[in-house]
Amino acid sequence: MKKTLHANFLIEGSFSEADIEFDEKIFKINIIGPEKNNLQKVIPGFIDLHVHGGGGADIMEGGSAAKTVATTHARFGTTSFLATTMTAPFLELEQSFQAMKKNFEKKESNEARLLGVHLEGPFISPQKLGAQPDFARAATLQEIGELHNIVPIKTLTLAPEVFHHLDLIQDLTAMNIMVQIGHTNGTYEDGVEAINRGAKSFTHLFNAMSTFHHREPGMVGAALAHANHAELIPDLLHVHPGAIKAALRSIPNLYFVTDATAATGMPDGDYKLGSNTVHKCLGGVRLKDGTLAGSALTMDQALRNLVSMGMSIAEASKRLSQIPAELIGVLDRGVIKLNAYADLLILNGDLTLKEIIIEGEKV
């Protein structure tokens, strides 16, 4: 059914007063003039490329977990996302993929759109597990291909310095899987070589990777010196605002993710993250030893955090929507334009969400 909305829309990088008409997609845009002070702002729906869980459910649980995660994050403005796995034996990964297949093939009302999978483990360094369970192992194209045939793997996190993983990057790229460098103890040179072979991004920049030193720049140095893209968790716990600003000056297409866990949208307490138990307290999620273990961040809070650091709403929106969408080849989401999906967020003056529209339907 056709709908019409009059507001200040974020179109091509700036706000303009406009009318738009839409059903599932936007089919008419009438720009009236510059932004008008007394009108509400509308930005594209958030696109989160790193989501482990939410609403008490963890993607690795299988069953109805993907549905719970999709409905939970939709409430906070995420209109599409990548379900993100943990390091686990193949059979556990296969079971989680099989459980996700139904949600991938059919989106129900009030759910964010599942675009595919971010395979964060198990092809990572045993020295940089972070909160990942200790099942790191060598990647094989056969295993990846079997999972990819169940639900498309859009992003795969890889430690390039272990198990001859550098040799797989070109093959993975040919499979239309975007390779990210992460959970890695590799050198600066390892990072540069991985980029040269086709790795496109870095997983949760600064976290679970070899750090920067002026004589040994490490993987962080490779990202800051050479990357065009990297994801970063802006909960202001994982990364200091000063480090976020340094990354913004170095990496043109830095974008933001939640790395959300089952604790997202839930009260303090214990939750599952793969085979690990994590504890949510004071806004953070940690293992028993205090290691940060994903987050309880939502994308609307990410927007507010970034704006509190001095970023414009327009730039924050681009780094929460358009850049991640384009990185995984999705060109009809994350922007307000003709023929794009009507994934729209209507903002209150304090940047809380007044209304959420996913594929033309109000959540």
Secondary structure, DSSP 8 states (H G I E B T S, - for coil): --EEEEEEEEETTEEEEEEEEESSBEEEEEEEEE--TTS-EEEE-EEEEEE-EETTEEGGG-TTHHHHHHHHHHTTTEEEEEEE--S--HHHHHHHHHHHHHHHH---TT--EEEEEEE-SSSS-GGG-TTS-S------HHHHHHHHTTS-EEEEEE-TTSTTGGGGHHHHHHTT-EEEE-SB---HHHHHHHHHTT--EESSTTTTB----SS--HHHHHHHHH-SEEEE--SSSSS-HHHHHHHHHH-TEEEE---B-TTTTS-SEEEEETTEEEEEETTEEE-TTS-B-SB---HHHHHHHHHHTT--HHHHHIIIIIHHHHHTT--SSSS-STTSB--EEEE-TTS-EEEEEETTEE-
